[in-house]
Amino acid sequence: MKRVIVDYSKLTNEVLDLLVVKYPDGYDYDDILTFQNAKGENVKAVEVKTEDTTYLVKISVNLEQRMEEYSEDNDEEDIDDDIEDIAIEDDIIDED
């Protein structure tokens, strides 16, 4: 499984959908991972996964704001549909 570190400013709609579904009320202290990047800097991130990729999304004040705005712009039903489409494309679930 590949691991991708991504900044909030470079999030795709797919990753935003996963974040909003996994953390509908925002993330908590227990959800935060801390690690050192290649430059030796401490990075704080939250994790979301697809079948083949683990995304570590860097935490910032702007991340929560972007998640909130995205959630408001897309109602929950649309986000659930998008997640199901992503899962089908990635063969995470079988379509009946």
Backbone as ProteinMPNN parsed JSONL, in Angstrom:
{"seq_chain_A": "MKRVIVDYSKLTNEVLDLLVVKYPDGYDYDDILTFQNAKGENVKAVEVKTEDTTYLVKISVNLEQRMEEYSEDNDEEDIDDDIEDIAIEDDIIDED", "coords_chain_A": {"N_chain_A": [[0.859, -1.171, 0.0], [0.604, 2.173, -0.884], [1.81, 5.212, 0.604], [0.797, 8.503, 0.938], [1.669, 11.797, 1.49], [-0.114, 14.69, 1.933], [-0.897, 18.12, 1.422], [-3.404, 20.372, 2.67], [-4.12, 22.214, 0.705], [-3.805, 20.93, -1.662], [-5.65, 18.957, -1.908], [-7.679, 16.487, -3.408], [-11.057, 16.113, -4.655], [-11.864, 13.528, -4.109], [-10.3, 12.745, -1.872], [-11.122, 14.708, -0.083], [-13.833, 13.967, 0.158], [-13.509, 11.496, 1.478], [-12.347, 12.385, 3.884], [-14.421, 13.994, 4.964], [-16.411, 12.109, 5.354], [-15.165, 10.301, 7.134], [-14.501, 11.968, 9.277], [-16.889, 13.515, 10.25], [-17.625, 15.372, 12.197], [-15.356, 16.778, 12.529], [-11.876, 16.245, 13.347], [-10.324, 14.608, 16.157], [-8.049, 14.904, 18.941], [-7.025, 12.323, 19.342], [-7.082, 11.305, 16.777], [-4.969, 12.321, 15.41], [-1.87, 11.929, 13.834], [1.621, 11.939, 14.396], [4.698, 12.503, 12.848], [8.035, 12.322, 11.434], [9.145, 14.089, 8.616], [11.018, 13.777, 5.498], [12.808, 15.838, 5.742], [13.312, 15.965, 8.396], [11.511, 17.334, 9.919], [8.848, 17.721, 12.258], [5.637, 16.532, 11.608], [2.151, 16.867, 11.65], [-0.743, 14.98, 11.065], [-3.845, 13.714, 9.65], [-5.378, 10.583, 8.898], [-6.612, 8.931, 6.017], [-7.944, 6.258, 4.062], [-7.803, 4.479, 0.957], [-8.364, 1.577, -1.059], [-5.809, 1.048, -2.083], [-4.139, 3.111, -1.247], [-2.823, 5.068, 1.397], [-3.617, 8.071, 2.711], [-2.015, 10.733, 4.205], [-2.993, 13.516, 5.579], [-1.879, 16.678, 5.977], [-2.219, 18.606, 8.893], [-3.791, 21.678, 9.475], [-4.997, 24.935, 10.335], [-6.472, 25.738, 8.202], [-7.277, 23.332, 7.011], [-9.472, 22.217, 8.483], [-11.342, 24.234, 8.017], [-11.593, 24.081, 5.226], [-12.641, 21.475, 4.946], [-15.091, 21.834, 6.264], [-16.346, 23.798, 4.658], [-16.476, 22.377, 2.262], [-18.12, 20.255, 2.991], [-20.486, 21.653, 3.521], [-21.045, 22.68, 0.981], [-21.549, 20.407, -0.472], [-24.057, 18.205, -0.096], [-24.69, 15.602, 2.337], [-25.693, 13.257, 1.132], [-24.783, 13.404, -1.531], [-22.029, 13.196, -1.085], [-21.86, 10.615, 0.034], [-22.681, 9.139, -2.223], [-20.549, 9.733, -3.94], [-18.44, 8.523, -2.553], [-19.226, 5.846, -2.715], [-19.061, 5.492, -5.499], [-16.29, 5.828, -5.833], [-15.383, 3.619, -4.397], [-16.422, 1.519, -5.932], [-15.056, 1.942, -8.349], [-12.454, 1.436, -7.471], [-12.682, -1.19, -6.851], [-13.354, -1.783, -4.217], [-15.774, -2.407, -3.089], [-18.303, -4.74, -4.059], [-20.479, -4.315, -6.762], [-23.908, -4.801, -6.758]], "CA_chain_A": [[0.0, 0.0, 0.0], [1.434, 3.377, -0.903], [1.458, 6.275, 1.555], [0.948, 9.812, 0.309], [1.495, 12.941, 2.377], [-0.716, 15.738, 1.113], [-1.262, 19.365, 2.08], [-4.816, 20.674, 2.467], [-4.315, 23.01, -0.507], [-3.694, 20.053, -2.833], [-6.588, 17.849, -1.761], [-8.639, 16.213, -4.474], [-12.415, 15.903, -4.138], [-11.923, 12.163, -3.584], [-9.745, 12.742, -0.517], [-12.037, 15.525, 0.728], [-14.994, 13.118, 0.458], [-13.106, 10.527, 2.503], [-12.168, 13.113, 5.138], [-15.715, 14.437, 5.487], [-17.134, 10.924, 5.828], [-14.485, 9.736, 8.304], [-14.491, 12.944, 10.364], [-18.021, 14.427, 9.984], [-17.659, 16.421, 13.222], [-13.973, 17.202, 12.697], [-11.02, 15.229, 13.953], [-10.023, 14.766, 17.575], [-6.64, 14.738, 19.289], [-6.669, 10.912, 19.169], [-7.013, 11.003, 15.347], [-3.791, 12.983, 14.843], [-0.611, 11.196, 13.788], [2.795, 12.797, 14.331], [5.834, 11.787, 12.28], [9.065, 13.189, 10.864], [9.264, 13.982, 7.166], [12.379, 13.548, 5.017], [13.641, 16.962, 6.177], [13.461, 15.88, 9.837], [10.519, 18.193, 10.566], [7.67, 17.04, 12.787], [4.419, 16.806, 10.843], [0.913, 16.323, 12.215], [-1.655, 14.661, 9.963], [-4.906, 12.738, 9.853], [-5.249, 9.512, 7.92], [-7.74, 8.307, 5.335], [-7.435, 5.182, 3.216], [-8.53, 3.796, -0.099], [-7.869, 0.206, -1.087], [-4.394, 0.962, -2.419], [-3.376, 4.275, -0.818], [-3.067, 5.726, 2.669], [-3.351, 9.504, 2.617], [-1.733, 11.459, 5.439], [-3.329, 14.897, 5.25], [-1.275, 17.579, 6.951], [-3.186, 19.391, 9.658], [-3.616, 23.119, 9.629], [-6.27, 25.614, 10.599], [-7.182, 25.786, 6.924], [-7.847, 22.024, 6.684], [-10.819, 22.115, 9.053], [-12.203, 25.183, 7.313], [-11.867, 23.548, 3.889], [-13.546, 20.34, 5.124], [-16.404, 22.371, 6.624], [-16.911, 24.431, 3.463], [-16.77, 21.316, 1.294], [-19.286, 19.534, 3.5], [-21.653, 22.515, 3.338], [-21.307, 22.813, -0.45], [-22.005, 19.101, -0.957], [-24.831, 17.581, 0.977], [-24.184, 14.296, 2.758], [-26.091, 12.23, 0.176], [-23.855, 13.491, -2.655], [-20.734, 12.689, -0.637], [-22.0, 9.166, 0.135], [-22.691, 8.626, -3.59], [-19.195, 9.845, -4.457], [-17.633, 7.49, -1.887], [-19.605, 4.564, -3.305], [-18.48, 5.469, -6.839], [-14.857, 5.621, -5.673], [-15.207, 2.243, -3.954], [-16.693, 0.644, -7.07], [-13.938, 2.114, -9.273], [-11.278, 0.815, -6.88], [-13.066, -2.562, -6.5], [-13.412, -1.95, -2.772], [-17.001, -3.134, -2.833], [-18.909, -5.327, -5.246], [-21.747, -3.716, -7.119], [-24.927, -5.834, -6.974]], "C_chain_A": [[0.904, 1.232, 0.0], [0.891, 4.404, 0.077], [1.766, 7.603, 0.888], [0.703, 10.88, 1.362], [0.996, 14.085, 1.514], [-1.09, 16.942, 1.977], [-2.724, 19.671, 1.768], [-5.058, 21.401, 1.146], [-4.278, 22.164, -1.771], [-4.639, 18.863, -2.762], [-7.477, 17.715, -2.989], [-10.022, 16.062, -3.846], [-12.559, 14.506, -3.543], [-11.44, 12.12, -2.139], [-10.609, 13.591, 0.411], [-13.275, 14.729, 1.107], [-14.668, 12.145, 1.58], [-12.938, 11.189, 3.863], [-13.498, 13.489, 5.77], [-16.519, 13.25, 6.019], [-16.491, 10.373, 7.099], [-14.544, 10.658, 9.515], [-15.629, 13.957, 10.184], [-18.118, 15.582, 10.986], [-16.266, 16.994, 13.473], [-13.168, 16.096, 13.365], [-10.697, 15.609, 15.383], [-8.522, 14.563, 17.785], [-6.171, 13.304, 19.038], [-6.521, 10.518, 17.698], [-5.717, 11.504, 14.705], [-2.555, 12.094, 14.96], [0.524, 12.208, 13.704], [3.964, 11.967, 13.828], [6.849, 12.811, 11.769], [9.104, 12.983, 9.358], [10.733, 13.808, 6.792], [13.34, 14.653, 5.448], [13.875, 16.961, 7.683], [12.494, 16.756, 10.612], [9.368, 17.349, 11.092], [6.437, 17.495, 12.016], [3.254, 16.161, 11.568], [-0.064, 16.135, 11.07], [-2.786, 13.769, 10.452], [-4.861, 11.779, 8.682], [-6.598, 9.125, 7.329], [-7.177, 7.303, 4.34], [-8.393, 4.846, 2.081], [-7.945, 2.392, -0.122], [-6.357, 0.139, -1.29], [-3.525, 2.109, -1.891], [-3.803, 4.732, 0.577], [-2.659, 7.18, 2.503], [-3.129, 10.064, 4.013], [-1.905, 12.931, 5.094], [-2.808, 15.792, 6.356], [-2.344, 18.451, 7.599], [-2.779, 20.857, 9.664], [-4.983, 23.706, 9.944], [-7.118, 25.594, 9.332], [-7.824, 24.451, 6.54], [-9.264, 21.915, 7.219], [-11.788, 23.043, 8.335], [-12.561, 24.651, 5.93], [-12.825, 22.363, 3.958], [-14.963, 20.834, 5.4], [-17.086, 23.001, 5.408], [-17.308, 23.387, 2.432], [-18.019, 20.552, 1.703], [-20.561, 20.342, 3.301], [-22.04, 22.64, 1.868], [-21.879, 21.538, -1.049], [-22.797, 18.459, 0.161], [-24.354, 16.161, 1.196], [-24.523, 13.196, 1.76], [-25.153, 12.225, -1.028], [-22.499, 12.916, -2.283], [-20.785, 11.172, -0.528], [-22.001, 8.532, -1.247], [-21.295, 8.646, -4.188], [-18.3, 8.77, -3.85], [-17.952, 6.12, -2.478], [-19.022, 4.43, -4.704], [-16.986, 5.205, -6.777], [-14.589, 4.166, -5.302], [-15.417, 1.266, -5.1], [-15.535, 0.719, -8.061], [-12.689, 1.412, -8.766], [-11.516, -0.641, -6.494], [-13.034, -2.803, -4.995], [-14.677, -2.696, -2.378], [-17.503, -3.708, -4.148], [-20.236, -4.667, -5.494], [-22.742, -4.827, -7.408], [-25.816, -5.468, -8.124]], "O_chain_A": [[1.848, 1.322, 0.785], [-0.309, 4.464, 0.346], [2.851, 7.805, 0.343], [-0.325, 10.881, 2.04], [1.598, 14.415, 0.493], [-1.541, 16.794, 3.113], [-3.229, 19.274, 0.718], [-6.107, 21.214, 0.529], [-4.677, 22.63, -2.838], [-4.453, 17.874, -3.472], [-7.963, 18.706, -3.534], [-10.138, 15.901, -2.631], [-13.297, 14.32, -2.576], [-12.094, 11.529, -1.279], [-10.807, 13.229, 1.571], [-13.728, 14.798, 2.25], [-15.448, 11.983, 2.518], [-13.338, 10.626, 4.882], [-13.684, 13.322, 6.975], [-17.227, 13.375, 7.018], [-17.197, 10.016, 8.041], [-14.627, 10.191, 10.651], [-15.362, 15.142, 9.984], [-18.636, 16.648, 10.656], [-16.024, 17.621, 14.505], [-13.729, 15.131, 13.883], [-10.782, 16.774, 15.771], [-7.821, 14.098, 16.887], [-5.05, 13.09, 18.575], [-5.897, 9.5, 17.398], [-5.41, 11.139, 13.571], [-2.237, 11.578, 16.031], [0.402, 13.223, 13.018], [4.202, 10.862, 14.314], [6.56, 14.005, 11.685], [9.096, 11.85, 8.877], [11.592, 13.703, 7.667], [14.55, 14.434, 5.513], [14.555, 17.846, 8.204], [12.631, 16.911, 11.825], [8.957, 16.379, 10.455], [6.226, 18.689, 11.802], [3.362, 15.032, 12.047], [-0.207, 17.005, 10.211], [-2.703, 13.153, 11.515], [-4.368, 12.116, 7.606], [-7.593, 9.006, 8.043], [-6.067, 7.474, 3.835], [-9.614, 4.917, 2.223], [-7.111, 2.058, 0.72], [-5.696, -0.734, -0.728], [-2.306, 2.088, -2.066], [-4.992, 4.776, 0.892], [-1.508, 7.485, 2.194], [-3.964, 9.887, 4.9], [-1.071, 13.521, 4.407], [-3.225, 15.693, 7.51], [-3.247, 18.959, 6.935], [-1.613, 21.215, 9.831], [-6.003, 23.026, 9.826], [-8.339, 25.449, 9.395], [-8.819, 24.438, 5.815], [-10.174, 21.554, 6.472], [-12.932, 22.67, 8.077], [-13.711, 24.759, 5.506], [-13.725, 22.248, 3.125], [-15.925, 20.313, 4.836], [-18.268, 22.761, 5.162], [-18.359, 23.5, 1.801], [-18.87, 20.24, 0.87], [-21.602, 19.785, 2.952], [-23.225, 22.7, 1.54], [-22.616, 21.591, -2.034], [-22.265, 18.199, 1.241], [-23.689, 15.583, 0.337], [-23.718, 12.287, 1.557], [-24.765, 11.157, -1.501], [-21.882, 12.218, -3.088], [-19.846, 10.499, -0.953], [-21.381, 7.485, -1.436], [-20.891, 7.699, -4.862], [-17.489, 8.169, -4.556], [-17.046, 5.321, -2.715], [-18.536, 3.358, -5.064], [-16.463, 4.436, -7.583], [-13.667, 3.549, -5.837], [-14.677, 0.291, -5.229], [-15.078, -0.308, -8.561], [-11.938, 0.848, -9.56], [-10.652, -1.266, -5.877], [-12.721, -3.907, -4.549], [-14.667, -3.512, -1.457], [-17.162, -3.213, -5.223], [-21.031, -4.475, -4.573], [-22.459, -5.71, -8.218], [-26.734, -6.218, -8.457]]}, "name": "protein", "num_of_chains": 1, "seq": "MKRVIVDYSKLTNEVLDLLVVKYPDGYDYDDILTFQNAKGENVKAVEVKTEDTTYLVKISVNLEQRMEEYSEDNDEEDIDDDIEDIAIEDDIIDED"}
